[in-house]
């Protein structure tokens, strides 16, 4: 996965509705993004192959090839983040999109400013991910995490709790150990670890509580640490 330059992000935007396309393209250009607009699915696949974008926005109901087919095709040659932009608003559609390779799902009608904000969140998460690929192992006095194997060892005895953690708990713990002294707000943790879920900030409290209980069973208490009025940090 490549790291897009903050001032030269290329986006392939597939949308056959001219009014929707022109409105969102105006917002994308205002943010400094380079936009390649496709008005059907076949063009979308071709544009992704040709331009190697940093981000892809796909409508689902398009001529010649629908968004589902486009998503399946482009996942063979790109790992760029994909946002589905559609009038289909059932939970089944959302789950299917995320399970088949989409990174976000926005239902029409939408607020263009929200779409822009979501793009920035995903790109920010991507930049963190690319930077962290260089470093695969994180270790503190009582924690050891290996990103290559997803192994999590806890306490002085280095108890392996990898299989006890949910994927969300693992992402939160990994995010906190990268900057063990930094305090993260609920919103920052949500953006970094649960942005695609659509959950609210209070959901973070629930995941932190469950993670803390699992760590306590292995001899680590009060980790992650709550900082009243601010958020959470890994702590000691």
C-alpha positions, 0 to 999 in steps of 0.5 A: 500500500503506497503512501499518498502525498498530502498535497497530491492525492489522486481519486477515481470517482465513479458516478453516473448521476451528473448532478451528484458528480459535479457537486462532489467533484467541486468539493474534492477539487477544493480540497486539492485532490486530483479527480478522475471521473468515470460515469460507468463501471467499465471506465472506473476499472480502466481509470483505476488501472491507468491512474493508480489512484490513492482513493476510489469512490464507487457508486453501486448502480452504474451502467455497463458494470455495477459497483459490486463488480467494479470493487471485485475487479479492482481488488485484484490489482489495487489496495487503495481505500474504497468508499461506496457511495449509494442509495442502498441503505440496508444493513445487509448492503453495508456489511456486504460492502465492508466484507468484500473490500470496501473501507467505508459506506456512505448513503445518499443523499449525503453531505459533501463535507462529511464525505470529505471528512471521511476521506481524510480520516481514512487517508490519515489512518493509511499514513499511520499504517504505512509508517508503522509497517517499518516497525513491526514489534512494540515492547514495554515493560509488561507488553509485547506486540508483534504486528507480523504475527498479531502476537500479544504477550502480557506481564512478566511471564509473557502470557500469550493472550492473542486469541483472547482479544477481539480484532477491535481490542487488538487495534486499540492496544496496538494504537496505544502502544505506538505512543504509550505516553500520549493521551488519545481522545475517544474520537481519535481512537474511534477514527484510528480503530473503528472509523468504518463501524459507524459507532459512537464515541462511547463505544470506545469506553466499552471496548477499553473496559473489556480490554482492561479486564483481559489484561488484568487477568494476566497481571496488568492493572489499570491499563489502558489508563483513563485520563479524566476529561481527556481520554485514554493512554497506555499508561505504565 
